[in-house]
Amino acid sequence: MSVGLSGNLQDFGLADVFQLIGQQRKTGVLELRSKKSRMQLVFDHGAVVSACPAGGREGDADPLAEMLVRCGLLTRERSLAAADACQTSAQPLARVVVDRGWIAARELAKVQDVLTRDTIFEVLRWDKGTFDFLARTVEHERDPASLLGAEQILMDGLRMLDEWRELVGRVPSENTVFQRFGTFESFVSKSSEEATPARIEAARRVFGLIDGRLSVRRVIDLALVGNFEGMRLFTALHESGEIQAVRVAGGASLGMHGGGFSVLPALRSSASAILPLGLLALAVMLAAQYRAPSPPAHPIERSSLEAVREGHATRRLSAAIDTYRLLAGRFPDELEALASRGVVDLNALAAPEGRPYYSALRADGVILLAPEH
C-alpha cells in the first residue's frame, strides 16, 4: 500500500518537505499546486530525479520536449513525432528521443538538470499552495550516482534565493535584446565574483550568443545555463559595461546604449512593481505609438525542396566547423570566425532563405540552428 503525505505550504514549508524526504530517503512523487501552476518532483531514495511543470490538460506539451525545442536540441517537428511515439509505445519522452538518436543521453541529462533547477527555484519562491507526496516506485534511466540529494538541492536553492533578493531590482526583462560593446576577457578581468571554471564557461556561452538579435530569453535557453544563472550573468555583464541593451524583442529600438530594465513579472517584488506616474505615462505613450505586426493566419510550411536545401547548407556549415577545429585546435567562439579564417564564404553563414544561423558552443561541440524569427 502506498504511503502519502499532504499539507499546506503555509503550515508546512517546502524546505521542511524536502528535508523529510531527504532524511528518510523516500522514493515517490511530490506534487505542488498553486492557483496558477502545478509542479511535479520525482525522488529516488531521497535524491531528486527530475522536476518540471505538470501538464494540467489533455494535449499539453511535454515540459521536457518544450525545453529541448527552446534549447535548440530538438526541432518542433521531432517533438511532435516524439509525443506521438510516447502515446503509441507508452515509453517516456526521454527514452524515445535517445533511442531514435535525436539527442545524446549525456546532453539530455544536462537539459533535465537545468529544467529541474529552474522548477525548484520557482517553487521555493511560493509562499502559498498545497503539496501531496505519494511514496511509490519510480522508473527512470538516470545514473543514481549522478543524482543530488534533496537536502543538497534545497541548500543550493536557498542560496540562489538569497542571491536573487539582491538582484531582483537589477535583472533585465527576458524580452530585452543586448549587443556586445566589449570583450569577454575584459569582463573576466573586471569581475569580482568567484571565477570558478563552471561559471566562466557559462558566462562565455552567454556572451558568445549576445549579438543584438537574440532576446535574453533566447540566449539563456540556447546557452543552457538556467533561468537564475542566466539572469545573474546578464546582470553582471551589463553592469560591467561589456554589453548594452539596444531594443526590446518585437519592438522598436531603445534609442540608447544604457537604460534601466523592467523586472520579470514572475519575479517582481510588490515594491518594484509600482512605477512613478511619469514613467508609466511615457511607457503607455510609447506602446500606443508602436503596433506589432500581425502574425500570419496560417503557419508557413516549407516544401520538401526547401528542407533538402537547408539540410545541405547545414551539413556544409557543420563540416566547416570541423575543418576550423582541425586548423585552430578548438571550436570557433562564433560562426563569423569561419569566414575570417577563410574556411567558408560569408554567405554560407545564412540559411538559403537568407536567415543567419546561430550557434551555441557546448563542451562537446557547436550546435547549429536557424533563428525562429
C-alpha positions in Angstrom: 0.0 0.0 0.0 1.4 3.4 -1.0 2.1 5.9 1.8 1.1 9.6 1.2 1.8 12.9 2.8 -0.3 16.0 2.2 -0.4 19.5 3.6 -0.4 23.3 3.1 2.8 25.2 2.3 1.7 27.9 4.8 1.7 25.4 7.6 4.5 23.0 6.5 7.0 24.8 4.3 8.7 23.3 1.2 12.0 23.3 3.0 10.6 21.0 5.7 9.1 18.7 3.0 12.5 18.4 1.2 14.3 17.7 4.5 11.8 15.0 5.4 12.1 13.3 2.0 15.9 13.5 2.1 16.4 12.4 5.7 14.1 9.4 5.3 15.4 8.6 1.8 11.9 8.4 0.4 11.1 7.3 -3.2 8.0 8.7 -4.9 6.4 11.7 -6.5 5.8 15.2 -4.9 3.1 17.3 -6.5 2.9 21.0 -5.7 -0.1 23.2 -6.6 -0.7 26.9 -6.5 -3.5 28.9 -8.0 -1.7 29.2 -11.4 0.8 26.3 -11.5 1.3 22.6 -10.8 4.7 21.1 -10.4 5.9 17.5 -10.1 9.1 16.4 -8.5 10.4 12.8 -8.6 12.6 11.3 -5.9 14.6 8.1 -5.7 15.8 7.2 -2.2 15.9 10.8 -1.1 17.6 12.1 -4.3 16.0 14.3 -6.9 15.5 12.6 -10.2 13.6 15.4 -12.0 11.3 18.4 -11.5 9.1 20.0 -14.1 5.7 21.6 -14.6 2.9 19.1 -14.7 0.5 19.5 -17.6 -3.0 20.0 -16.4 -4.9 19.5 -19.6 -5.1 16.9 -22.3 -2.9 17.9 -25.2 -0.5 20.0 -23.1 3.1 19.7 -24.5 5.6 17.7 -22.5 7.7 20.2 -20.5 10.9 18.3 -21.3 10.1 18.4 -25.1 9.4 22.1 -24.9 12.7 22.7 -23.1 14.6 20.6 -25.8 13.0 22.8 -28.5 13.8 26.0 -26.8 17.5 24.9 -26.3 17.8 24.1 -30.0 18.3 20.4 -29.4 15.1 19.2 -30.9 13.0 20.5 -33.8 9.3 21.2 -33.4 8.5 18.5 -35.9 10.5 15.9 -34.0 9.0 17.0 -30.7 5.5 16.3 -32.2 6.7 12.9 -33.6 8.2 12.0 -30.2 4.8 12.9 -28.5 3.0 10.5 -30.9 5.6 7.8 -30.2 5.1 8.2 -26.5 1.4 7.7 -26.8 1.6 4.6 -29.0 4.5 2.9 -27.2 3.9 4.1 -23.6 7.6 5.0 -23.4 8.8 8.2 -21.7 9.9 11.0 -24.0 13.5 10.8 -22.8 13.8 7.2 -23.9 12.2 8.0 -27.3 14.5 10.8 -28.3 17.6 9.0 -27.2 16.6 5.7 -28.8 16.0 7.5 -32.1 19.4 9.2 -32.0 17.9 12.7 -31.9 19.8 13.6 -28.8 22.7 12.1 -26.8 21.9 10.7 -23.4 24.6 13.0 -21.8 23.1 16.1 -23.4 19.6 15.1 -22.4 20.7 14.8 -18.8 22.1 18.3 -18.9 18.7 19.6 -20.1 16.9 17.6 -17.4 19.2 19.1 -14.8 18.5 22.7 -16.0 14.7 22.1 -16.1 14.9 20.6 -12.6 16.9 23.6 -11.2 14.6 26.1 -12.8 11.5 24.3 -11.4 12.8 24.1 -7.9 14.0 27.7 -8.0 10.4 28.7 -8.9 8.6 26.6 -6.3 10.9 27.7 -3.5 9.6 31.2 -4.0 6.0 30.0 -3.4 4.5 31.1 -0.1 1.1 29.6 -0.7 0.0 26.3 -2.2 -0.6 22.7 -1.3 1.5 19.5 -1.6 0.9 15.8 -1.9 3.7 13.2 -1.7 2.9 9.7 -2.9 5.5 7.1 -1.9 5.8 4.6 -4.8 8.3 3.0 -7.1 9.6 5.4 -9.8 11.2 4.4 -13.1 14.0 6.4 -14.6 17.2 6.0 -16.6 19.4 8.4 -14.6 22.6 7.2 -13.0 21.8 7.1 -9.3 25.4 8.3 -8.5 24.7 11.4 -10.5 21.6 12.4 -8.6 21.8 15.1 -5.9 20.1 14.6 -2.5 17.0 16.5 -1.7 18.9 18.4 1.1 21.7 19.4 -1.2 19.2 20.6 -3.8 17.4 22.6 -1.1 20.6 24.2 0.1 21.5 25.2 -3.5 18.0 26.6 -4.0 18.1 28.7 -0.8 21.5 30.1 -1.8 20.0 31.2 -5.1 17.1 32.8 -3.3 19.5 34.8 -1.1 21.4 36.0 -4.2 18.1 36.7 -6.1 16.9 39.1 -3.4 20.0 41.3 -4.2 19.5 41.0 -7.9 15.7 41.3 -8.3 15.7 45.1 -8.9 18.5 44.9 -11.5 17.8 41.9 -13.7 16.7 42.6 -17.3 13.4 41.8 -18.9 13.6 38.5 -20.8 12.4 40.3 -24.0 15.4 42.7 -23.9 18.0 42.4 -26.7 21.6 43.2 -25.9 24.6 44.0 -28.1 28.3 43.4 -27.2 30.3 46.6 -26.6 33.3 45.0 -25.1 35.2 41.7 -24.8 34.8 38.6 -22.7 38.3 39.0 -21.4 37.6 42.5 -20.2 34.5 41.2 -18.3 36.5 38.4 -16.6 39.2 41.0 -15.5 36.5 43.3 -14.1 34.5 40.5 -12.3 34.8 40.4 -8.6 32.9 37.1 -8.3 34.5 33.8 -7.6 35.7 32.8 -11.0 35.1 29.0 -10.9 35.7 27.2 -14.2 32.0 26.3 -14.5 30.9 29.9 -14.1 33.5 31.2 -16.5 32.3 28.6 -19.1 28.7 29.5 -18.6 29.5 33.2 -18.9 31.4 32.5 -22.1 28.4 30.7 -23.7 26.1 33.6 -22.8 28.4 36.3 -24.0 29.1 34.4 -27.3 25.3 34.4 -28.1 24.7 38.1 -27.5 24.6 39.7 -30.9 21.9 42.4 -31.0 19.3 40.0 -32.4 18.6 37.4 -29.7 16.5 38.2 -26.7 17.6 37.5 -23.1 15.2 34.6 -23.0 16.5 33.0 -26.2 20.2 33.4 -25.1 19.5 31.8 -21.8 17.8 28.8 -23.5 20.5 28.3 -26.1 23.3 28.7 -23.5 21.6 26.0 -21.3 22.5 27.8 -18.1 19.1 28.0 -16.4 17.0 31.0 -15.5 18.7 32.1 -12.3 22.3 31.7 -13.6 21.4 33.3 -16.9 19.8 36.4 -15.3 22.7 36.7 -12.9 25.2 36.6 -15.8 23.2 39.1 -17.9 23.1 41.5 -14.9 26.9 41.1 -14.3 27.7 41.6 -18.0 25.6 44.7 -18.3 26.9 46.3 -15.1 30.4 45.7 -16.3 29.7 47.7 -19.4 30.6 44.9 -21.8 27.0 44.6 -23.1 24.3 47.2 -23.5 20.5 46.9 -24.1 19.6 48.1 -27.7 16.0 47.1 -28.1 13.0 45.0 -26.9 12.3 41.9 -29.0 9.5 42.5 -31.3 9.6 46.3 -30.6 11.4 49.4 -31.5 15.0 50.3 -30.6 15.6 51.6 -27.1 17.3 54.6 -28.7 20.1 54.4 -26.1 23.0 52.2 -25.1 22.2 52.0 -21.5 19.0 52.4 -19.6 17.1 50.6 -16.9 15.4 47.3 -17.0 11.9 46.1 -16.4 11.9 43.2 -14.0 10.4 39.8 -15.0 6.8 39.8 -13.9 7.0 36.4 -12.3 9.9 37.6 -10.2 8.9 41.1 -9.5 8.5 42.2 -5.9 5.5 44.2 -4.8 7.6 47.2 -4.1 9.3 47.3 -7.5 6.0 46.9 -9.3 5.0 50.4 -8.5 6.3 52.8 -11.2 6.4 56.6 -10.9 3.4 58.0 -12.8 5.6 59.9 -15.2 7.4 56.8 -16.3 4.2 54.9 -16.5 2.6 57.6 -18.8 5.7 57.5 -21.0 5.5 53.7 -21.3 1.8 53.9 -22.3 2.6 56.6 -24.9 5.4 54.6 -26.5 3.3 51.5 -26.5 0.4 53.3 -28.3 2.8 54.5 -31.0 4.1 51.1 -31.8 1.9 48.5 -33.4 3.3 45.0 -33.6 2.9 43.2 -36.9 0.0 40.8 -37.0 1.0 37.1 -37.1 0.2 35.2 -40.2 -3.2 33.5 -40.2 -1.6 30.1 -41.1 1.9 28.7 -40.4 4.2 28.8 -43.4 5.1 25.2 -44.3 8.4 24.5 -46.0 8.4 22.4 -49.2 10.4 19.2 -49.3 12.8 21.0 -51.7 13.4 23.8 -49.2 14.0 21.3 -46.5 16.6 19.5 -48.6 18.4 22.7 -49.5 18.5 23.8 -45.8 19.7 20.4 -44.8 22.5 20.5 -47.3 23.5 24.0 -46.2 23.5 23.0 -42.6 25.7 19.9 -43.3 28.2 22.1 -45.2 28.4 24.5 -42.3 28.9 21.7 -39.8 31.8 20.4 -42.0 33.3 23.8 -42.0 33.2 23.9 -38.2 35.1 20.6 -38.1 37.6 22.0 -40.5 38.1 25.0 -38.3 38.7 22.8 -35.3 41.4 20.9 -37.1 43.1 24.1 -38.2 42.8 26.1 -34.9 42.7 23.2 -32.4 39.4 24.4 -30.9 35.8 25.1 -31.9 35.0 28.7 -33.1 33.5 31.0 -30.5 31.2 32.4 -33.1 30.3 31.5 -36.7 31.9 34.6 -38.2 35.3 33.2 -37.3 34.8 30.6 -40.1 34.7 33.3 -42.7 37.6 35.2 -41.1 39.7 32.1 -41.3 38.7 31.5 -44.9 37.0 28.2 -44.2 33.7 29.3 -45.8 32.4 32.3 -47.7 30.5 34.8 -45.6 27.3 33.9 -47.5 27.4 30.4 -46.1 26.6 31.7 -42.6 23.0 32.2 -43.6 20.3 29.7 -44.5 19.1 29.5 -48.1 16.2 31.9 -47.4 18.6 34.4 -46.0 18.2 33.9 -42.3 21.5 33.9 -40.4 22.4 30.8 -38.5 23.1 30.9 -34.8 25.5 28.7 -32.8 25.7 27.5 -29.2 29.1 26.5 -28.1 28.9 23.5 -25.8 31.7 21.5 -24.1 31.5 18.8 -26.7 30.9 20.8 -29.8 28.8 23.5 -31.6 25.1 23.3 -32.1 23.7 25.0 -35.2 20.2 26.3 -35.6 18.3 28.9 -37.6 16.6 31.8 -35.7 12.9 31.5 -35.0 12.2 34.9 -36.5 
